[in-house]
Amino acid sequence: MASVGRCFGSCWHASKAGNWDLAAYFVRRTRSLLRTLVSVRPKYTEQVADFDRDHLEGLYQALLNKDLAAFEVAYEKAVERANFYHVDTGHPYIDWHAPEMPPDPGLRFEA
């Protein structure tokens, strides 16, 4: 799950820098990592499918449309839902938020 957090945070920073392609890549990567997670932890299958459909798809569409305002709203809702899932699955100590600094400082986020 740490990889999911790094990708999801990198998506945030890439979008803020206007690098739509890189941000979209990180949403796709987040989705891929979550799909891998359910193969290892099938008890999360329904939650991951709901999160993908209800939150990640909207993020992805906002990025394809280069709509930062829509992306920011969708991202905040996705963070709220992810944190709900953390509590719901017995991990209330995981309280995710968009990172202030990019997770990978060596990566160029600017377009």
For each residue, the residues with C-beta under 8 A, 3 or more apart:
1: 4 5 37
2: 5 6
3: 6 7 33
4: 1 7 8 30 33 34 37
5: 1 2 8 9 96 103
6: 2 3 9 10 103 104
7: 3 4 10 11 26 29 30 33
8: 4 5 11 12 26 30 78 96
9: 5 6 12 13 98 99 102 103
10: 6 7 13 14 22 26 102 103 104 107 109
11: 7 8 14 15 23 26 27 30 59 75
12: 8 9 15 16 23 75 98 99
13: 9 10 16 17 99 102 103 109
14: 10 11 17 19 20 22 23 25 26 109
15: 11 12 18 19 20 23 63 68 71 75
16: 12 13 68 109
17: 13 14 109 110 111
18: 15 68 110 111
19: 14 15 22 23 109 110 111
20: 14 15 23 24 63 64 66 111
21: 24 25 111
22: 10 14 19 25 26 109 111
23: 11 12 14 15 19 20 26 27 63 71
24: 20 21 27 28 60 63 64
25: 14 21 22 28 29
26: 7 8 10 11 14 22 23 29 30
27: 11 23 24 30 31 56 59 60 63
28: 24 25 31 32 60
29: 7 25 26 32 33
30: 4 7 8 11 26 27 33 34 56
31: 27 28 34 35 52 56
32: 28 29 35 36
33: 3 4 7 29 30 36 37
34: 4 30 31 37 38 48 51 52 56
35: 31 32 38 39 48 52
36: 32 33 39 40
37: 1 4 33 34 40 41 44 48
38: 34 35 41 42 44 45 48 49
39: 35 36 42
40: 36 37
41: 37 38 44
42: 38 39 45
43:
44: 37 38 41 47 48 89
45: 38 42 48 49
46: 49 50
47: 44 50 51 85 88 89
48: 34 35 37 38 44 45 51 52
49: 38 45 46 52 53
50: 46 47 53 54
51: 34 47 48 54 55 56 78 81 82 85
52: 31 34 35 48 49 55 56 57
53: 49 50 56 57
54: 50 51 57 58 81
55: 51 52 58 59 74 77 78 81 82
56: 27 30 31 34 51 52 53 59 60 78
57: 52 53 54 60 61
58: 54 55 61 62 70 74 77 78
59: 11 27 55 56 62 63 71 74 75 78
60: 24 27 28 56 57 63 64
61: 57 58 64 65 70
62: 58 59 65 67 68 70 71 74
63: 15 20 23 24 27 59 60 66 67 71
64: 20 24 60 61
65: 61 62 70
66: 20 63
67: 62 63 70 71
68: 15 16 18 62 71 72
69: 72 73
70: 58 61 62 65 67 73 74
71: 15 23 59 62 63 67 68 74 75
72: 68 69 75 76
73: 69 70 76 77
74: 55 58 59 62 70 71 77 78
75: 11 12 15 59 71 72 78 79 98
76: 72 73 79 80
77: 55 58 73 74 80 81
78: 8 51 55 56 58 59 74 75 81 82
79: 75 76 82 83 96 97 98
80: 76 77 83 84
81: 51 54 55 77 78 84 85
82: 51 55 78 79 85 86 96
83: 79 80 86 87 94 95 96
84: 80 81 87 88
85: 47 51 81 82 88 89
86: 82 83 89 91 92 93 94 95 96
87: 83 84 91 92
88: 47 84 85
89: 44 47 85 86
90:
91: 86 87 94
92: 86 87 95
93: 86
94: 83 86 91
95: 83 86 92
96: 5 8 79 82 83 86
97: 79
98: 9 12 75 79
99: 9 12 13 102 103
100:
101: 105
102: 9 10 13 99 105 107 109
103: 5 6 9 10 13 99
104: 6 10 107
105: 101 102
106:
107: 10 102 104
108:
109: 10 13 14 16 17 19 22 102
110: 17 18 19
111: 17 18 19 20 21 22
